[in-house]
Amino acid sequence: MDALLFGYVDSPIGLIEIGCSETGVAALNFVDSLRRPVSVSPCLTAANEQIAAYFAGKLRTFDLPLDLRGTEFQRRVWAQLRTVAYGQTATYLEIALALENPQAVRAVGAANGQNPLAIVVPCHRILGSGGKLIGYGGGLWRKEWLLRHEGALLV
């Protein structure tokens, strides 16, 4: 596993730390302050530009090389999350059904919670049954903000 280079981008919902490997973006998290030395790389530049464009309302789909590190099941869940379009939502059950494993709702929730690429792998678009806002590592207020930013209908 190669080392990550880190950069930061300010957003309307807080500071975002981006980690890139030689392969692609491997981490994107909300942080309170700069935690690591800031690096420069083509991957970090592209990620920074796309995150800024997303928050400016000019980007709906990310086109970044990704370095998703997780179990096979987690990577399958994260791939399914990426099929939930901008402005749309799905439930944990719908993701489990799409994976042809309706018994895996809790496992889908756990994988969603381990998503290393907030916003880019849109775990914020996944809701509990009945459209409830539940389970977002960045805080439910950020999840709600992101969904409203995308124009997703909230119950």
Rosetta silent file (secondary structure, phi, psi, omega in degrees, C-alpha in Angstrom):
SEQUENCE: MDALLFGYVDSPIGLIEIGCSETGVAALNFVDSLRRPVSVSPCLTAANEQIAAYFAGKLRTFDLPLDLRGTEFQRRVWAQLRTVAYGQTATYLEIALALENPQAVRAVGAANGQNPLAIVVPCHRILGSGGKLIGYGGGLWRKEWLLRHEGALLV
SCORE:     score description
SCORE:     0.000 S_00000001
   1 L     0.000  122.900 -177.334    0.000    0.000    0.000 S_00000001
   2 L   -81.991  159.801 -178.163    1.593    3.251   -1.082 S_00000001
   3 L   -71.092  155.443  179.637    1.748    6.389    1.035 S_00000001
   4 L  -102.434  146.291  169.777   -0.812    9.146    0.694 S_00000001
   5 E  -102.595  144.397 -174.110   -0.258   12.803   -0.088 S_00000001
   6 E  -121.365  145.632  173.830   -2.697   15.202    1.564 S_00000001
   7 E  -141.804  172.234 -176.356   -4.377   18.452    0.637 S_00000001
   8 E  -136.658  149.687  175.079   -7.266   20.483    1.982 S_00000001
   9 E  -137.914  134.386  174.278  -10.210   22.378    0.578 S_00000001
  10 E   -79.375  142.288  177.918  -12.530   24.775    2.379 S_00000001
  11 E  -136.961  167.497  177.821  -16.215   24.125    1.800 S_00000001
  12 L   -62.838  -15.795 -178.737  -19.483   25.670    2.992 S_00000001
  13 L  -117.117   20.914  173.648  -19.774   22.769    5.454 S_00000001
  14 E   120.349  174.365 -179.019  -16.234   22.721    6.763 S_00000001
  15 E   -73.759  135.376  179.691  -12.677   21.831    5.958 S_00000001
  16 E  -116.839  129.025  175.991  -12.186   18.716    3.821 S_00000001
  17 E   -97.623  130.002  179.525   -9.001   16.647    3.895 S_00000001
  18 E  -115.660  131.115  176.096   -8.155   14.831    0.654 S_00000001
  19 E  -117.692  128.104  179.711   -5.670   11.961    0.501 S_00000001
  20 E  -120.574  139.780  171.218   -4.263   10.747   -2.817 S_00000001
  21 L  -101.715 -175.236  174.680   -2.121    7.738   -3.626 S_00000001
  22 L   -66.117  -23.400 -177.442   -0.312    7.114   -6.886 S_00000001
  23 L   -84.970  -37.412 -177.233   -3.500    5.345   -8.033 S_00000001
  24 L   164.287 -165.511 -179.469   -6.068    7.987   -7.130 S_00000001
  25 E   -71.005  124.340 -177.521   -8.137    9.577   -4.372 S_00000001
  26 E  -113.742  -17.028 -178.105   -8.079    7.268   -1.351 S_00000001
  27 E  -151.253  140.848  174.843   -9.528    9.486    1.395 S_00000001
  28 E  -151.372  108.949 -172.459  -11.874   12.445    1.652 S_00000001
  29 E  -137.146  153.281  172.193  -12.975   13.439    5.146 S_00000001
  30 E   -81.292  133.920  179.596  -14.313   16.382    7.096 S_00000001
  31 E  -135.678  161.280  179.543  -11.747   17.674    9.617 S_00000001
  32 L   -84.935  -27.290 -178.472  -11.568   20.522   12.112 S_00000001
  33 L  -159.348  168.276  176.662   -8.087   21.692   11.125 S_00000001
  34 L   -60.995  127.745 -176.338   -5.066   20.830    8.984 S_00000001
  35 L  -110.782  -15.703 -174.657   -3.715   17.581   10.388 S_00000001
  36 L  -141.102  163.788  175.544   -0.876   16.795    7.988 S_00000001
  37 L   -61.518  142.349  179.941    1.630   18.567    5.778 S_00000001
  38 L   -84.200  131.403  179.194    0.041   19.871    2.568 S_00000001
  39 L  -112.796  171.705  175.624    1.356   18.297   -0.634 S_00000001
  40 L  -126.613  130.766  175.514    0.951   19.073   -4.303 S_00000001
  41 L  -157.849  157.786  176.762    0.046   16.461   -6.905 S_00000001
  42 H   -57.688  -37.087  179.351   -2.096   16.252  -10.046 S_00000001
  43 H   -63.621  -46.544  179.596   -4.552   14.045   -8.148 S_00000001
  44 H   -64.676  -39.587  178.174   -4.932   16.554   -5.309 S_00000001
  45 H   -62.033  -47.221 -179.962   -5.335   19.428   -7.763 S_00000001
  46 H   -62.993  -43.592 -179.935   -8.051   17.590   -9.702 S_00000001
  47 H   -63.678  -44.402  179.446   -9.867   16.564   -6.514 S_00000001
  48 H   -59.686  -46.295 -179.959   -9.709   20.095   -5.126 S_00000001
  49 H   -62.437  -42.816 -178.037  -11.074   21.564   -8.373 S_00000001
  50 H   -71.178  -38.085  177.267  -13.919   19.040   -8.591 S_00000001
  51 H   -63.206  -44.227  178.614  -14.916   19.440   -4.920 S_00000001
  52 H   -61.574  -41.965  179.280  -14.979   23.242   -5.382 S_00000001
  53 H   -65.466  -37.406  177.150  -17.072   22.862   -8.566 S_00000001
  54 H   -60.023  -50.088 -178.442  -19.497   20.538   -6.734 S_00000001
  55 H   -68.539  -25.109  176.814  -20.068   23.087   -3.975 S_00000001
  56 L   -80.582   -2.141 -179.877  -20.411   25.873   -6.560 S_00000001
  57 L    79.134   16.853 -176.744  -23.260   23.881   -8.164 S_00000001
  58 L  -106.091   -2.428 -178.576  -21.285   23.304  -11.372 S_00000001
  59 L  -136.663  130.405  179.412  -20.489   19.584  -10.991 S_00000001
  60 L  -113.254  -23.085 -178.604  -22.886   16.710  -10.465 S_00000001
  61 L  -131.197  126.072  179.014  -20.700   13.695  -11.217 S_00000001
  62 L   -79.776  140.406  178.793  -17.124   13.262  -10.065 S_00000001
  63 L  -127.770   71.725 -177.838  -14.586   12.056  -12.587 S_00000001
  64 L  -122.849  146.494  170.858  -11.583   11.245  -10.441 S_00000001
  65 L   -68.898  134.137 -177.148   -9.327    8.201  -10.313 S_00000001
  66 E  -114.727  147.900  174.677  -10.198    6.384   -7.096 S_00000001
  67 L  -124.969   76.957 -176.888   -8.150    4.143   -4.835 S_00000001
  68 L   -80.946  118.642 -176.800  -10.895    2.509   -2.773 S_00000001
  69 L  -110.530  113.263 -179.755   -9.383    0.441    0.004 S_00000001
  70 L  -176.953 -176.107  178.074  -11.703   -1.990    1.722 S_00000001
  71 L   -70.967  167.670  177.501  -13.074   -5.506    1.704 S_00000001
  72 H   -58.984  -43.636  179.597  -14.654   -6.944   -1.424 S_00000001
  73 H   -63.054  -44.677  178.618  -18.124   -6.437    0.098 S_00000001
  74 H   -59.215  -44.706 -179.245  -17.361   -2.819    1.032 S_00000001
  75 H   -64.008  -34.180  176.311  -16.111   -2.074   -2.473 S_00000001
  76 H   -66.494  -42.893  177.479  -19.292   -3.594   -3.932 S_00000001
  77 H   -62.210  -47.279 -177.921  -21.434   -1.410   -1.662 S_00000001
  78 H   -62.981  -36.387  176.119  -19.392    1.697   -2.522 S_00000001
  79 H   -63.780  -40.183  179.039  -19.731    0.935   -6.233 S_00000001
  80 H   -67.719  -36.623  177.224  -23.501    0.683   -5.776 S_00000001
  81 H   -59.336  -36.449 -177.860  -23.571    3.990   -3.888 S_00000001
  82 L   -69.331  -11.580  176.779  -21.981    5.640   -6.918 S_00000001
  83 L   -85.322  -10.825  178.822  -25.026    4.633   -9.008 S_00000001
  84 L   -81.856  111.301 -171.778  -27.301    6.855   -6.882 S_00000001
  85 L   -70.098  158.199  173.558  -27.438   10.015   -8.984 S_00000001
  86 L   -50.067  131.335  178.569  -27.038   13.606   -7.864 S_00000001
  87 L    81.746   -1.334  179.141  -30.301   14.819   -6.330 S_00000001
  88 L  -110.834  163.910  174.900  -31.574   11.278   -5.794 S_00000001
  89 L  -134.509  164.076  173.728  -31.682    9.104   -2.694 S_00000001
  90 E  -144.333  165.884  176.227  -31.897    5.399   -1.906 S_00000001
  91 E  -103.145  165.059  176.185  -32.390    3.400    1.253 S_00000001
  92 H   -58.494  -38.438  178.528  -30.050    0.881    2.822 S_00000001
  93 H   -64.003  -42.321  179.376  -32.564   -1.810    1.828 S_00000001
  94 H   -62.082  -37.332  176.562  -32.548   -0.654   -1.794 S_00000001
  95 H   -66.205  -44.410  178.476  -28.756   -0.908   -1.865 S_00000001
  96 H   -60.585  -42.181  178.736  -28.919   -4.410   -0.352 S_00000001
  97 H   -64.844  -39.357  178.279  -31.530   -5.437   -2.933 S_00000001
  98 H   -64.310  -28.026  176.850  -29.384   -4.031   -5.760 S_00000001
  99 L   -86.313    4.342 -178.656  -26.557   -6.222   -4.460 S_00000001
 100 L    58.231   39.598  179.245  -28.994   -9.166   -4.558 S_00000001
 101 L  -145.620   73.181 -174.401  -28.619   -9.643   -0.829 S_00000001
 102 H   -62.343  -18.093  179.048  -31.756   -8.361    0.936 S_00000001
 103 H   -80.944   -5.377 -172.134  -30.560   -9.772    4.281 S_00000001
 104 H   -96.320   23.860 -176.402  -27.483   -7.504    4.201 S_00000001
 105 H   -57.719  -46.559 -179.817  -29.166   -4.228    5.201 S_00000001
 106 H   -67.248  -38.159  177.988  -27.078   -3.863    8.377 S_00000001
 107 H   -65.664  -37.452  175.364  -23.903   -4.874    6.548 S_00000001
 108 H   -62.494  -43.664  177.525  -24.681   -2.261    3.876 S_00000001
 109 H   -60.362  -41.959  178.994  -25.093    0.304    6.659 S_00000001
 110 H   -65.198  -42.820  178.495  -21.754   -0.711    8.170 S_00000001
 111 H   -65.061  -39.707  177.380  -19.996   -0.491    4.783 S_00000001
 112 H   -59.185  -41.566  179.668  -21.655    2.870    4.178 S_00000001
 113 H   -68.597  -20.498  178.899  -20.272    4.048    7.509 S_00000001
 114 L   -96.947    6.072 -179.443  -16.759    2.975    6.491 S_00000001
 115 L   -56.599  120.206 -178.316  -16.865    4.874    3.199 S_00000001
 116 L   -84.704   -5.091 -174.000  -13.461    6.599    2.911 S_00000001
 117 E  -125.339   69.882  178.064  -14.578    9.066    0.217 S_00000001
 118 L   -50.818  144.574  179.337  -17.328   11.297    1.563 S_00000001
 119 L    72.954  -53.791 -178.877  -19.264   13.152   -1.161 S_00000001
 120 L   -64.515  -46.249  168.788  -17.376   11.474   -4.055 S_00000001
 121 L   -99.408  102.214 -161.636  -18.851    8.101   -3.063 S_00000001
 122 L   -75.982   68.032  177.866  -22.221    9.597   -2.119 S_00000001
 123 H   -65.875  -19.880  178.099  -23.072    7.853    1.134 S_00000001
 124 H   -66.635  -17.290 -179.051  -24.999   11.008    2.108 S_00000001
 125 H   -84.747   -0.195 -176.975  -27.657    9.980   -0.437 S_00000001
 126 E  -100.476  126.028 -175.796  -28.535    6.829    1.522 S_00000001
 127 E  -115.722  161.891  173.664  -31.459    7.098    3.909 S_00000001
 128 L   -77.066  177.587  179.566  -33.089    4.881    6.484 S_00000001
 129 H   -59.452  143.460 -179.317  -36.491    3.327    5.995 S_00000001
 130 H    73.784   12.912  177.696  -39.209    5.874    5.403 S_00000001
 131 H    78.293   21.157 -178.703  -36.634    8.420    4.194 S_00000001
 132 L   -74.490  138.774  173.818  -35.144    9.059    7.649 S_00000001
 133 L   -78.260  106.753  178.319  -31.836   10.904    7.888 S_00000001
 134 L  -136.838  156.087  167.566  -29.640    8.481    9.774 S_00000001
 135 L    57.608   77.028  172.220  -26.005    7.537    9.971 S_00000001
 136 L  -135.200  119.643 -176.875  -23.586   10.085    8.556 S_00000001
 137 L   -59.368  -28.317  179.344  -20.030   10.211    9.869 S_00000001
 138 L   -83.089   -0.146 -177.788  -19.718   13.901    9.026 S_00000001
 139 L   102.810  138.287 -178.004  -22.788   14.717   11.109 S_00000001
 140 H   -61.377  -30.127  179.146  -26.454   14.628   10.158 S_00000001
 141 H   -64.050  -34.953  177.584  -26.473   18.395    9.611 S_00000001
 142 H   -71.160  -40.187  178.199  -23.917   17.922    6.818 S_00000001
 143 H   -58.578  -47.929  179.728  -25.931   15.087    5.301 S_00000001
 144 H   -62.283  -42.582  179.325  -29.027   17.285    5.264 S_00000001
 145 H   -59.626  -46.878 -178.875  -27.034   20.215    3.823 S_00000001
 146 H   -61.685  -43.894 -179.940  -25.623   18.041    1.017 S_00000001
 147 H   -64.651  -41.334  177.461  -29.039   16.632    0.125 S_00000001
 148 H   -66.624  -39.672  177.084  -30.588   20.112    0.054 S_00000001
 149 H   -57.290  -39.022 -178.990  -27.642   21.374   -2.014 S_00000001
 150 L   -83.342   -5.937 -179.554  -28.393   18.634   -4.548 S_00000001
 151 L    77.159   21.009  178.193  -32.113   19.385   -4.508 S_00000001
 152 L   -72.257  136.939  179.921  -33.006   15.971   -3.122 S_00000001
 153 L   -73.915  121.427  177.603  -36.531   15.832   -1.790 S_00000001
 154 L  -106.440  137.727  179.946  -36.480   15.321    1.960 S_00000001
 155 L   -73.896    0.000    0.000  -39.546   14.050    3.808 S_00000001
